[in-house]
């Protein structure tokens, strides 16, 4: 895995019922900016999505916003979307998700709705299928992702979670812990790759 340069963040276009969700988004955005990492996200300017973008931009960070045309008047506004210098408008949701995947070196899920769940589950599915080894982090604000982890445990115990070693999402409870977790996971992966290469070279 190459060095972490850009982090994809999935989260709700609504603020949710607890201010902690929006606060976590802002803190994560600030952490990305101060770490010199580019935020890749869905381009919304409302809710938790907007908080992450503001937290990044207000602290001098870079944002790559990727949004389908049909959502430009739903998850943002014509005026608000102009704040992004790096803006991609896609024709479909599938293209949006692919662009986000291609541009990112790691993935983080904050609290959000069905779309957020669908996006992070797809990324976990691709990891299980061996299509990528990029770090996956669930920011478990106030236990938001606990039911997801319980569901994964249920799937595992029922015998349907194969290649379990490829599906290892990182769970953190604080926004400030996200970047260190990603960096550590990437370093461990590089060390593992180096070890495999050394073994092959000696054969």
Secondary structure as UniProt FT lines:
FT   STRAND          6..10
FT   HELIX           19..34
FT   TURN            35..36
FT   STRAND          38..41
FT   HELIX           47..57
FT   TURN            58..60
FT   STRAND          63..68
FT   HELIX           69..71
FT   TURN            72..75
FT   TURN            78..79
FT   HELIX           80..83
FT   STRAND          86..90
FT   HELIX           93..103
FT   STRAND          106..109
FT   HELIX           114..128
FT   TURN            129..130
FT   STRAND          135..139
FT   HELIX           141..143
FT   TURN            144..145
FT   HELIX           146..157
FT   TURN            158..159
FT   HELIX           164..166
FT   STRAND          170..172
FT   HELIX           175..177
FT   HELIX           178..202
//
